[in-house]
Amino acid sequence: MSDAAELTAIIDRLRNGHDMLPFLTGLHPASQMQLRPVPSGMQALLEASPDYHSPGPGEGPVWLQIASADDAAELVVYRSRGTGTLYVVAPDRLPA
């Protein structure tokens, strides 16, 4: 089963509710954001955190804040009902 229709509904809901959305240390126009599969390295880092609880399929989207002594990052993640894939809200194009 494809996640396309489900992901379209989720990103549309986020775009309608927010002008800006976070990705790591920056805010980006919601209209320029997409749901992308979480890279395996990023997922491993999330899962290694003792405070991280993986969202259940169809729960969320979930807003995560990751902080260290010197910096902080924020992500919005969603686990699809159809395939159980973990997605992150990310810009259409990352800055060069």
Buried (B, 14 or more C-beta within 10 A) or exposed (E): EEBEEBBEEBBEEBBEEBEEBBBBEEEBEBEEBEBBBBEEEBBEEBEEEEEBEBBEBEEBBBEBEBEEEEEEBBBBBBBBEBEEBBBBBBBEEEEE
